[in-house]
Amino acid sequence: MTDFPQASLIDSIRFTAQIAVPGVIQGLFSKRVLPVRVAAKAHADQFGHQLVQGMVDRAGAAPIALKVGTDDAVLVHTPEDLEFVLGHSPSPFASDPAAKHKGMAAFQPDALTISRGDLWANRRRFAEAVLDTGSPLHRLAPDFAAVAVAEADALVSARTVTWDAINAAFQRITRRVVFGDAATDDQQLTDDLAALMAAGNKMPGTPAPNLAAFMAKVQAHVDRAEPGSLCALIADAPSDDRTNVAGQVVHWLFAMGDTLPANLYRALALLASHPEQLREVRHALGDGDLTDPAVVAAQTYLAGCLQEAMRLWPTTALFGRVTTEEVTFPGGGVLPAGRQVFIYNVFNHRRRDLVEYADRFAPGEWASGDASENWLFNFFSHGPQGCPGAGLSIFLGQALVGRLLQRAEPRLQGVTLDPAKRLPYSLDIYGYSVALAPRA
């Protein structure tokens, strides 16, 4: 590497020890409860943010060369360099660094996110066709809104939302959206995927022993193609033998059923502790029928609340790209082929020097501001490899959380989020609950 400011040996060791290794220990694909809880209590994200802030203060705006373990890498942290990297993915910045590829081989070896070249383009076309990427509303939005509202009503009836409850509800939503109502109670399928993801945490580099049996179950649901489900759209989507349709479906199960409920649960905690924003959401919701997709889509302020939860507490704290060829950055630095580029969302999302609302809950910045255009914020990534299901994910979240807030008064229990203070860098999903008192 040439012309990049070099992090000190101490900073490289600290980055590895404080950010990279804890991410692996907590679980790259399936979160391990105890390490996650310990990291939150130890304020690991706060200390990671402080570490990177110091590195940036010393190095300036350029990407920072550092050692992560024994590997040479660079850390990018400005909107301009993030746009350069993510705007040129998957080539020359591919999204399949070795650790990710080895881990995902256990449970989704044919995933779009670890594909390159023509194969990536093939699988991306398929995903965009089924997920209606870029459309204001998915063509099956009426079915999906009804599913989310039904699950929200069940949560309200329980009077308290815990992590286990909202996770189970969203796993049901995911199965119904992807496979149809016949899969609603197929908890075993979700449990099987969780076991495979746990195997992926060990980064074996090969498919897990029980992957074939799991894929046979997925394929059976795909072949059934229940009307009103994503699988019903597969036959008309562009695909061939290389696409491995069932392999793409697994990623939807992984993305929707694992990370999305954590984001919604944190958004609910924010709204339960921020009365001004809650009033704004309620004003927009009124008594609108959330089984009507147009009513759901109109809740732009609520969508901003969900996006703020993702910005404040990104479920992917650190992610990377790897160069497929030698690359010259806009500032003149040259990065050889095969080198990793790290993006630390915990720092980028909360850059107080660049983001005026870095540490507060500011959904209006998404609803009527320009936050969605800011390359610092990458919970859905940006550029050609931005999440093809982002629109559908937000829609489902709007329907679920919106219905909860129409029917119940949320009260945060177990943790305090003070609107008058900087919000913490971590919010442990296992450490709180939200009571739901029926509204008059």
DRENMARSE-414716 format. One record per residue: residue in one letter; x, y, z of N, C-alpha, C in turn; residue number from 0. Coordinates in steps of 0.2 Angstrom, whole numbers. Atoms other than C-alpha are relative to their C-alpha. Layout:
a X Y Z X Y Z X Y Z NUM
...
This chain:
m 4 -6 0 0 0 0 4 6 0 0
t -4 -6 0 6 17 -4 -4 6 1 1
d 4 -7 -1 1 35 1 -6 0 5 2
f 5 -1 -5 -11 31 15 3 1 7 3
p -2 -1 -7 -8 37 33 0 -7 3 4
q -1 7 -3 -2 22 43 -2 1 8 5
a 1 1 -7 -10 18 60 6 -2 4 6
s -6 3 -4 2 15 74 -1 -7 1 7
l 1 7 -2 5 -3 79 -5 0 6 8
i 4 0 -5 -4 1 95 -7 1 -2 9
d 6 -1 3 -19 7 86 -3 -6 -4 10
s 2 6 3 -19 -8 75 -2 -6 4 11
i 1 6 -5 -18 -20 90 -7 2 3 12
r 6 -2 -3 -32 -10 98 -6 -1 -4 13
f 5 1 4 -43 -10 83 -2 -8 -1 14
t 1 7 1 -41 -29 81 -3 -3 7 15
a 2 3 -7 -44 -32 100 -7 3 2 16
q 6 -4 -3 -58 -19 103 -6 -1 -5 17
i 5 -1 5 -68 -20 86 0 -7 -4 18
a 1 6 4 -64 -35 75 -1 -6 4 19
v 1 6 -3 -62 -49 87 -6 0 4 20
p 7 0 -3 -77 -44 98 -6 -2 -5 21
g 5 1 5 -87 -44 82 -1 -8 -1 22
v 0 7 1 -82 -62 79 -3 -4 6 23
i 2 4 -6 -85 -68 97 -7 1 1 24
q 7 -1 0 -102 -60 97 -4 -4 -5 25
g 3 4 5 -106 -70 82 -1 4 -7 26
l 1 -4 6 -105 -64 64 -7 -1 -3 27
f 6 1 4 -121 -72 58 -5 -2 5 28
s 5 2 -5 -130 -79 74 3 3 6 29
k -3 -3 -6 -128 -68 89 0 -5 6 30
r 0 4 -6 -122 -76 105 -2 4 6 31
v 3 -5 -4 -132 -69 119 5 2 6 32
l -4 -2 -5 -119 -69 133 5 5 -2 33
p -5 -5 2 -105 -60 123 -3 6 -2 34
v 4 -6 2 -118 -48 116 -1 4 6 35
r 1 -4 -6 -123 -43 134 6 2 3 36
v -6 -3 -3 -106 -42 140 3 6 -3 37
a -2 -5 4 -101 -31 126 -4 7 1 38
a 4 -6 -2 -115 -19 130 1 3 6 39
k -1 -3 -7 -112 -18 148 7 3 1 40
a -7 -3 0 -93 -15 145 0 6 -5 41
h 0 -6 4 -98 -1 133 5 -1 -6 42
a -5 1 5 -88 -9 119 0 4 -6 43
d 1 -4 6 -96 1 105 3 7 1 44
q -3 -6 -2 -92 17 114 7 1 0 45
f -7 0 1 -74 13 116 3 -1 -7 46
g -2 1 7 -73 7 98 0 7 -3 47
h 1 -7 3 -80 24 93 6 5 2 48
q -6 -4 -3 -67 33 104 6 -1 -4 49
l -6 2 3 -53 23 97 0 3 -8 50
v 0 -2 7 -58 26 78 1 8 0 51
q 0 -7 0 -61 45 82 7 2 1 52
g -7 -2 -1 -43 46 89 4 -1 -6 53
m -4 2 6 -36 37 73 -2 6 -5 54
v 2 -5 5 -46 49 62 3 7 2 55
d -3 -7 -2 -40 65 72 7 0 -2 56
r -7 0 2 -22 59 69 1 0 -7 57
a -2 1 7 -23 54 51 -3 4 -5 58
g 3 -4 4 -35 66 44 -5 -4 -4 59
a 6 2 4 -48 63 30 2 -6 -4 60
a -2 5 5 -38 50 20 -2 -7 3 61
p 0 7 -3 -41 31 22 6 -2 4 62
i -5 1 -5 -31 24 36 3 -7 -1 63
a -3 7 1 -19 9 33 1 -3 7 64
l -1 3 -7 -19 -3 48 1 -8 -1 65
k -1 7 0 -15 -21 52 -7 -3 4 66
v 6 3 -3 -31 -31 57 2 -8 1 67
g -3 7 -1 -24 -47 65 7 0 -4 68
t -6 0 4 -10 -51 52 -1 3 -7 69
d 2 -2 7 -19 -44 37 1 8 -1 70
d -1 -7 2 -15 -27 29 -7 2 -3 71
a 6 -2 2 -31 -17 27 0 8 0 72
v 1 -7 -1 -38 1 26 -7 1 3 73
l 7 -2 -3 -52 9 35 -2 7 -3 74
v 3 -6 3 -63 22 26 -5 2 4 75
h 4 -3 -5 -73 34 35 -3 7 -2 76
t 3 -7 2 -77 50 25 -6 -2 -5 77
p 5 1 5 -93 51 14 3 -1 -7 78
e -3 1 7 -82 53 -2 3 -6 -1 79
d -3 6 1 -72 38 1 -5 -6 1 80
l 5 5 0 -87 28 6 -4 -1 -6 81
e 4 0 7 -96 33 -10 5 -3 -5 82
f -5 3 5 -80 28 -20 0 -8 1 83
v 0 7 -1 -80 11 -12 -6 -4 -1 84
l 6 4 1 -98 6 -11 -3 2 -7 85
g 3 -2 7 -102 15 -28 4 -4 -5 86
h -4 4 5 -89 3 -36 0 -7 3 87
s 1 7 -2 -95 -13 -28 -5 -4 -5 88
p -5 5 -3 -94 -28 -32 6 0 -4 89
s -7 0 4 -80 -23 -44 2 7 -1 90
p -5 4 -3 -67 -18 -39 0 -2 7 91
f 0 1 -8 -73 -19 -21 -5 -5 1 92
a 5 5 -1 -81 -36 -19 -2 -1 8 93
s 2 0 -6 -91 -40 -4 0 -7 3 94
d -1 6 -3 -84 -57 0 7 -1 3 95
p -6 1 -3 -69 -55 11 0 -7 3 96
a -1 7 -2 -62 -72 17 -4 -2 6 97
a 3 2 -6 -70 -72 34 -8 -1 -1 98
k 7 0 2 -88 -68 27 -1 -6 -5 99
h 1 5 5 -86 -81 13 0 -7 4 100
k -1 7 -4 -80 -95 25 -6 -1 4 101
g 6 0 -5 -95 -91 37 -6 -2 -4 102
m 6 1 4 -108 -90 24 0 -7 -4 103
a -1 7 3 -102 -106 16 -4 -5 4 104
a 3 5 -4 -110 -115 30 -8 0 -1 105
f 7 0 1 -128 -109 27 -3 3 -6 106
q 2 -2 6 -129 -100 11 5 1 -5 107
p -6 0 4 -115 -104 0 -1 3 -7 108
d 2 -3 7 -124 -97 -16 -3 7 1 109
a 3 -7 -2 -129 -80 -8 3 5 -5 110
l -2 -6 4 -129 -65 -19 5 4 3 111
t -4 -4 -4 -119 -56 -6 8 -2 -1 112
i -6 2 1 -104 -67 -9 2 -2 -7 113
s -1 1 7 -105 -68 -28 3 5 -3 114
r -4 -5 4 -95 -59 -41 -1 -1 -7 115
g 0 0 7 -95 -54 -59 -7 -2 -3 116
d 6 1 4 -108 -61 -71 -5 -4 5 117
l 5 4 -5 -115 -73 -57 -3 5 5 118
w 3 -5 -5 -118 -58 -45 -5 4 -4 119
a 5 -3 3 -127 -49 -59 -6 -4 -2 120
n 5 4 1 -137 -64 -63 -5 -1 6 121
r 4 0 -6 -143 -66 -45 -3 6 3 122
r 2 -6 -2 -145 -48 -42 -7 2 -4 123
r 6 -1 4 -157 -47 -57 -6 -4 3 124
f 5 5 -3 -167 -62 -49 -3 4 6 125
a 2 -2 -6 -168 -54 -32 -4 7 -1 126
e 3 -6 1 -173 -37 -38 -7 -1 -4 127
a 6 1 3 -187 -44 -49 -5 -3 5 128
v 5 3 -4 -195 -54 -35 -1 5 6 129
l 1 -5 -6 -192 -40 -21 -3 6 -3 130
d 2 -7 3 -198 -26 -33 4 5 2 131
t -4 -6 -2 -183 -16 -29 -1 6 -4 132
g 1 -6 3 -185 2 -32 -7 2 -1 133
s 7 -2 1 -204 1 -33 -3 3 6 134
p 3 -3 -6 -215 12 -22 -3 -4 5 135
l 3 5 -4 -224 -3 -16 1 -7 -4 136
h 0 6 2 -222 -21 -18 -7 -2 -3 137
r 6 2 3 -235 -29 -29 -4 -4 4 138
l 4 4 -5 -240 -41 -15 -1 4 7 139
a 1 -4 -6 -241 -26 -2 -6 -1 4 140
p 6 1 -4 -259 -29 2 0 -6 5 141
d -1 6 -4 -255 -47 8 5 1 6 142
f -5 -1 -5 -240 -42 17 -2 5 6 143
a 3 -4 -5 -248 -28 26 -5 -3 5 144
a 5 4 -4 -262 -39 32 4 -5 5 145
v -4 5 -4 -249 -52 39 3 4 6 146
a -4 -4 -6 -239 -38 49 -5 2 5 147
v 5 -2 -4 -255 -31 56 -3 -5 5 148
a 2 6 -4 -261 -48 62 5 -2 5 149
e -5 1 -5 -245 -51 71 1 5 5 150
a 0 -6 -5 -245 -34 79 -6 -1 5 151
d 5 1 -5 -262 -37 86 1 -6 5 152
a -2 5 -5 -256 -53 94 5 2 5 153
l -4 -3 -5 -242 -44 102 -3 5 5 154
v 4 -4 -5 -254 -31 109 -4 -4 5 155
s 4 4 -4 -264 -44 116 4 -3 6 156
a -5 2 -5 -249 -50 126 2 5 5 157
r -1 -6 -4 -248 -33 134 8 2 1 158
t -7 -1 -1 -228 -34 135 4 -2 -6 159
v -4 2 6 -216 -34 120 7 -2 3 160
t -7 2 -1 -200 -44 124 4 -1 -6 161
w -4 2 5 -186 -48 113 -2 -6 -3 162
d 2 7 2 -191 -66 112 -7 1 -4 163
a 7 0 3 -209 -61 108 0 4 -7 164
i 0 -4 6 -205 -48 94 4 -4 -5 165
n -4 4 5 -192 -60 86 -4 -6 -2 166
a 5 5 2 -205 -74 86 -5 2 -5 167
a 5 -3 5 -218 -63 78 3 1 -7 168
f -3 -2 6 -206 -57 65 2 -6 -4 169
q -2 6 4 -200 -75 61 -6 -3 -3 170
r 6 2 3 -218 -79 58 -2 4 -6 171
i 1 -4 5 -220 -64 47 4 -2 -6 172
t -4 2 5 -205 -69 37 -2 -6 -3 173
r 2 6 3 -211 -86 34 -6 1 -4 174
r 6 -1 4 -228 -80 28 2 4 -6 175
v -1 -4 6 -221 -67 17 4 -4 -5 176
v -4 3 5 -208 -78 9 -3 -6 -3 177
f 3 7 2 -217 -95 9 -8 0 -1 178
g 7 0 0 -235 -91 12 -3 -3 7 179
d 4 1 -6 -248 -95 26 2 -7 2 180
a -1 7 -2 -244 -114 26 7 -1 4 181
a -6 0 -4 -227 -110 33 0 4 7 182
t 0 -4 -6 -233 -99 47 3 -3 7 183
d -2 4 -6 -230 -112 61 6 -5 -1 184
d -6 4 1 -215 -120 53 6 2 4 185
q -5 -3 -4 -204 -115 68 6 -5 -1 186
q -5 4 1 -193 -130 64 5 2 -5 187
l -4 -3 5 -187 -122 48 4 6 3 188
t -4 -6 -3 -182 -106 58 6 -3 4 189
d -5 3 -5 -173 -117 71 6 -3 -4 190
d -5 3 4 -164 -126 57 5 5 -3 191
l -4 -5 3 -158 -110 49 5 3 6 192
a -4 -2 -6 -152 -104 67 6 -4 1 193
a -5 4 -1 -142 -119 69 6 0 -5 194
l -5 -1 5 -134 -117 52 4 7 1 195
m -3 -6 -1 -130 -99 56 5 0 5 196
a -5 1 -5 -122 -104 72 6 -4 -2 197
a -6 4 3 -111 -116 62 4 5 -4 198
g -3 -5 4 -107 -101 51 5 4 4 199
n -4 -4 -5 -100 -92 66 7 -2 0 200
k -6 3 -1 -86 -104 66 5 0 -7 201
m -3 -1 6 -81 -99 48 3 -7 -3 202
p -3 6 2 -79 -117 42 3 0 -7 203
g -2 0 7 -77 -113 23 -4 -5 -4 204
t 3 6 3 -88 -128 19 -7 0 2 205
p 7 0 -2 -107 -131 19 -1 -5 7 206
a 1 4 -6 -113 -137 36 -3 -7 -1 207
p 2 7 2 -117 -156 37 -8 0 -1 208
n 7 1 0 -136 -153 39 -3 5 -5 209
l 2 -4 5 -137 -140 25 -4 -3 -6 210
a 4 3 5 -143 -152 12 -7 -1 2 211
a 7 1 -2 -158 -157 22 -4 6 1 212
f 3 -6 -1 -162 -139 26 -2 3 -7 213
m 1 -3 6 -161 -134 8 -6 -4 -4 214
a 5 4 3 -173 -148 3 -7 2 3 215
k 6 -3 -3 -186 -141 15 -2 7 -3 216
v 1 -6 4 -183 -124 7 -3 -1 -7 217
q 2 2 7 -185 -131 -10 -7 -2 -1 218
a 7 2 0 -201 -139 -6 -5 6 1 219
h 5 -6 -1 -209 -122 0 1 4 -7 220
v 0 -4 6 -202 -114 -16 -4 -3 -6 221
d 4 4 5 -210 -128 -27 -7 1 1 222
r 8 -1 -2 -227 -125 -18 -2 7 -3 223
a 1 -6 3 -226 -107 -24 -7 3 3 224
e 7 -2 -2 -241 -102 -13 -2 7 -2 225
p 2 -7 2 -251 -87 -20 1 5 6 226
g 0 -5 -6 -248 -71 -10 7 0 3 227
s -7 1 -3 -230 -76 -6 5 2 -5 228
l -6 -1 4 -213 -71 -13 1 -6 -5 229
c -1 6 4 -211 -89 -19 -5 0 -6 230
a 4 0 5 -226 -86 -30 2 4 -6 231
l -3 -5 5 -216 -73 -40 6 -3 -4 232
i -7 3 2 -201 -84 -43 0 -2 -7 233
a 0 2 7 -207 -92 -59 0 5 -5 234
d -1 -5 5 -208 -76 -68 6 5 0 235
a -6 -4 -1 -192 -69 -62 6 -3 -4 236
p -6 2 4 -176 -70 -73 5 -5 4 237
s -4 4 -4 -166 -85 -67 2 -6 -5 238
d -2 6 4 -156 -100 -74 3 -5 5 239
d -3 5 -4 -146 -115 -67 5 3 5 240
r -5 -3 -4 -133 -103 -60 -3 4 6 241
t 3 -4 -5 -145 -93 -50 -1 -3 7 242
n 1 3 -6 -149 -106 -37 -5 3 4 243
v 6 -4 -3 -166 -99 -33 -1 -2 8 244
a 1 1 -7 -168 -108 -16 6 3 4 245
g -5 -3 -4 -151 -102 -11 -1 8 1 246
q 2 -7 -1 -157 -84 -14 -5 1 5 247
v 5 0 -5 -172 -87 -4 2 -1 7 248
v -3 0 -6 -161 -92 11 2 6 3 249
h -2 -7 -3 -154 -75 12 -6 4 2 250
w 6 -4 -2 -171 -67 13 -2 -2 7 251
l 2 2 -7 -175 -78 28 5 3 5 252
f -6 -3 -5 -158 -73 36 -1 7 1 253
a 0 -8 -1 -160 -54 33 -6 2 3 254
m 6 -3 -3 -178 -52 37 -2 -3 6 255
g 2 4 -7 -180 -65 51 5 1 5 256
d -5 -1 -5 -164 -60 60 1 7 2 257
t -2 -7 -1 -159 -42 59 -6 5 1 258
l 5 -5 0 -175 -33 56 -4 0 6 259
p 3 -1 -6 -184 -38 72 4 4 5 260
a -4 -4 -5 -169 -31 82 -1 8 -1 261
n 1 -8 1 -171 -14 73 -7 2 2 262
l 7 -3 -2 -190 -13 76 0 0 7 263
y 1 0 -7 -188 -18 94 4 7 3 264
r -4 -6 -2 -175 -4 96 -4 7 -2 265
a 4 -5 1 -186 8 87 -6 1 4 266
l 5 0 -4 -200 4 98 2 3 7 267
a -3 -3 -6 -189 8 113 1 7 0 268
l -1 -7 1 -185 25 106 -7 3 0 269
l 6 -3 0 -203 29 103 -3 0 7 270
a 3 1 -6 -208 23 120 3 5 5 271
s -4 -4 -5 -195 35 128 0 8 -3 272
h 0 -6 3 -197 50 116 -7 3 -2 273
p 7 -2 1 -215 58 118 -1 4 -6 274
e 1 -4 6 -212 71 105 -1 -3 -7 275
q 0 4 6 -208 59 91 -6 -5 0 276
l 6 5 0 -222 47 97 -6 4 -2 277
r 6 -4 1 -235 61 96 0 1 -8 278
e -1 -1 7 -228 65 78 -2 -6 -4 279
v 2 6 3 -230 47 73 -8 -1 0 280
r 8 2 -2 -248 45 81 -4 5 -5 281
h 4 -5 4 -253 61 72 -1 -2 -7 282
a 0 2 7 -248 54 55 -4 -6 -1 283
l 4 6 0 -256 37 59 -7 1 0 284
g 8 -1 -1 -273 43 65 -3 -6 1 285
d 3 7 0 -285 29 63 0 -3 -6 286
g 0 3 7 -279 24 46 1 -7 0 287
d 0 8 1 -281 6 40 6 -2 -2 288
l -7 2 2 -264 -1 40 0 -7 -4 289
t 0 5 5 -270 -16 30 0 3 -7 290
d 0 -4 6 -271 -3 16 8 2 -2 291
p -7 -2 1 -253 -2 8 1 7 -1 292
a -1 -7 1 -255 16 3 0 4 7 293
v 0 -3 -6 -259 21 21 7 -2 4 294
v -7 2 -3 -243 11 27 5 4 -3 295
a -5 -4 3 -232 19 14 0 7 1 296
a 0 -7 -2 -238 36 19 3 2 6 297
q -3 -1 -7 -230 34 36 7 2 -1 298
t -7 -1 1 -214 42 31 4 2 6 299
y -3 -1 -6 -210 49 48 1 -6 4 300
l -1 6 -4 -212 32 56 5 -4 -4 301
a -5 3 4 -201 25 42 7 3 3 302
g -6 -3 -2 -188 38 48 2 -2 7 303
c -1 3 -7 -190 31 66 4 -6 0 304
l -4 7 1 -185 14 60 7 1 -2 305
q -6 -2 3 -171 21 50 5 3 5 306
e -4 -3 -5 -165 31 65 3 -6 5 307
a -2 5 -4 -164 15 76 6 -4 -3 308
m -6 3 4 -153 7 62 6 4 0 309
r -6 -5 0 -142 22 62 3 0 7 310
l -3 -1 -6 -140 24 80 3 -7 3 311
w -3 6 -3 -137 5 84 0 -5 -6 312
p 0 5 6 -132 -4 68 1 -7 2 313
t -1 7 -1 -134 -22 68 6 -3 -3 314
t -6 2 3 -119 -24 57 5 6 2 315
a -4 -5 -3 -106 -14 67 6 1 -5 316
l -6 0 4 -91 -18 55 -1 -4 -6 317
f 0 5 6 -91 -24 37 5 2 -5 318
g -6 -1 4 -79 -25 23 -1 -1 -7 319
r 0 2 7 -75 -26 5 7 -2 -1 320
v -7 3 2 -60 -34 -4 1 2 -7 321
t -2 -2 7 -51 -27 -19 1 -6 -5 322
t -1 5 5 -52 -38 -35 6 2 -4 323
e -6 -2 4 -38 -28 -43 3 6 3 324
e -3 -6 -3 -26 -14 -39 -5 6 -1 325
v 4 -6 0 -36 2 -35 3 6 2 326
t -3 -6 -2 -31 20 -34 -6 4 2 327
f 5 -4 -3 -42 30 -22 0 8 -3 328
p 0 -7 2 -47 48 -26 5 4 2 329
g -6 -4 -3 -34 55 -15 7 -2 -2 330
g -7 2 3 -20 46 -24 3 -7 3 331
g -3 6 -3 -17 31 -12 -2 -6 -4 332
v 1 6 4 -15 14 -21 -1 -6 5 333
l 1 6 -4 -22 -2 -14 0 -6 -4 334
p -1 5 4 -16 -18 -21 -6 -5 0 335
a 5 5 0 -28 -32 -26 0 -5 6 336
g 0 5 -6 -34 -44 -12 1 3 7 337
r 0 -3 -7 -34 -31 2 -7 2 2 338
q 6 -1 -2 -48 -28 13 -1 8 2 339
v 2 -7 -2 -57 -11 16 -5 -1 5 340
f 5 0 -5 -66 -9 32 -4 6 1 341
i 4 -5 -1 -81 1 36 -3 -1 7 342
y 2 1 -7 -85 4 54 -7 4 1 343
n 7 -4 0 -104 9 55 0 4 7 344
v 1 -3 -7 -103 12 74 3 7 0 345
f -3 -7 0 -91 27 71 -3 4 -6 346
n 2 -4 5 -97 33 54 -7 3 1 347
h 7 -2 -1 -116 34 59 0 5 6 348
r 0 -4 -5 -111 44 74 6 5 0 349
r -5 -4 0 -98 56 68 -3 7 1 350
r 3 -6 -3 -102 72 78 3 6 -4 351
d -3 -5 4 -90 82 67 -4 1 -7 352
l 4 0 7 -101 78 51 -7 -1 1 353
v 7 1 -1 -118 74 58 -3 3 6 354
e 2 -4 -6 -126 87 69 -5 -4 5 355
y 4 3 -5 -139 75 76 3 -7 1 356
a -4 6 0 -126 61 78 -3 -4 6 357
d 2 4 -6 -132 56 96 -7 1 2 358
r 7 -1 -2 -150 60 96 -5 -3 -5 359
f 5 3 4 -166 53 89 -3 5 -5 360
a 2 -6 5 -170 63 73 -3 -3 -6 361
p 3 3 6 -182 54 62 -2 5 -6 362
g 2 -5 5 -187 70 53 6 1 -5 363
e -6 -1 5 -169 70 45 -1 -5 -6 364
w 2 4 5 -176 55 35 -6 1 -3 365
a 7 -1 2 -194 60 33 0 6 -5 366
s 0 -7 4 -190 78 26 7 2 -1 367
g -7 -2 1 -171 79 27 4 -4 -6 368
d -4 3 5 -157 72 17 4 -6 2 369
a -4 5 -3 -151 58 28 0 -6 -4 370
s -1 6 5 -155 44 15 5 1 -5 371
e -5 -1 5 -143 52 4 7 0 2 372
n -6 -1 -3 -129 52 16 4 -7 0 373
w -4 6 1 -115 39 12 3 -2 7 374
l -2 3 -6 -110 38 30 -4 -5 3 375
f 5 5 -3 -126 28 34 -1 -6 -4 376
n -1 5 5 -124 11 28 -3 -7 4 377
f 3 6 -3 -136 -1 38 -3 -4 -6 378
f 2 3 6 -143 -5 21 5 0 -6 379
s -5 -1 5 -127 -1 12 -2 5 -5 380
h 2 -5 5 -127 10 -3 3 -2 -7 381
g -3 2 7 -123 9 -22 -3 -6 -3 382
p 2 6 3 -125 -6 -33 -2 -6 4 383
q 2 5 -5 -125 -18 -18 -4 2 6 384
g 5 -2 -5 -137 -9 -8 -5 -5 1 385
c 5 6 -1 -150 -21 0 -6 0 -5 386
p 6 0 4 -163 -26 -13 -6 0 3 387
g 7 1 -4 -176 -29 0 -1 6 5 388
a 1 -6 -4 -174 -12 9 -7 2 1 389
g 6 -3 0 -190 -5 4 -5 -5 3 390
l 5 5 -3 -200 -21 8 1 -1 8 391
s -2 1 -7 -191 -22 25 -3 6 4 392
i 3 -6 -3 -196 -4 30 -8 0 0 393
f 7 1 0 -214 -7 24 -3 -5 5 394
l 2 5 -5 -216 -22 35 1 3 7 395
g -1 -4 -7 -209 -12 50 -5 5 1 396
q 5 -5 -1 -220 2 47 -7 -3 2 397
a 7 3 -2 -236 -9 47 0 -3 7 398
l 0 4 -6 -230 -19 62 0 6 6 399
v -1 -5 -5 -224 -4 73 -6 5 0 400
g 6 -4 0 -238 7 67 -6 -2 3 401
r 6 3 -3 -252 -5 72 1 0 8 402
l -1 0 -7 -244 -7 89 -1 7 3 403
l 1 -7 -3 -244 12 92 -7 2 -1 404
q 7 -2 0 -262 14 86 -4 -3 6 405
r 4 4 -4 -268 1 98 2 0 8 406
a -2 0 -6 -257 3 113 5 6 2 407
e -4 -5 -3 -247 15 124 7 -3 2 408
p -6 4 -2 -229 9 125 4 4 6 409
r -3 -3 -6 -219 11 141 7 -4 1 410
l -6 4 0 -200 6 141 2 -2 7 411
q -1 3 -6 -195 -5 155 7 -3 0 412
g -7 3 -1 -177 -10 161 6 4 -2 413
v -6 -4 2 -167 4 153 -3 7 -1 414
t 2 -7 0 -168 23 152 3 3 -6 415
l -3 -4 5 -166 33 136 -3 7 0 416
d 2 -7 -2 -166 51 140 0 5 -6 417
p 0 -4 6 -171 63 125 5 6 1 418
a -4 -6 -1 -161 77 134 7 -2 0 419
k -7 2 0 -145 67 134 2 -4 -6 420
r -2 4 6 -134 59 121 -2 -8 1 421
l 2 7 0 -141 42 117 6 -5 0 422
p -6 4 -1 -129 27 122 2 -3 -7 423
y -2 3 6 -119 18 109 -2 -7 -1 424
s 3 7 0 -127 1 113 -6 0 3 425
l 6 1 -3 -144 -4 117 -2 -8 -1 426
d 0 7 -1 -145 -22 123 -7 -3 -1 427
i 7 2 2 -160 -30 115 -3 -6 6 428
y 2 5 -5 -160 -43 129 -1 3 7 429
g 0 -3 -6 -160 -30 143 -6 4 1 430
y 6 -4 -2 -177 -22 142 -6 -3 -3 431
s 6 2 3 -195 -24 137 -4 6 0 432
v 4 -6 1 -209 -13 132 -7 -2 2 433
a 7 1 -2 -226 -13 141 -5 3 -5 434
l 5 -3 5 -241 -10 130 -7 0 4 435
a 6 -1 -3 -256 -3 139 -5 2 -6 436
p 5 -1 5 -272 -3 128 -2 7 0 437
r 2 -7 0 -277 14 122 -7 1 1 438
a 7 -1 -1 -294 21 126 -3 1 -6 439
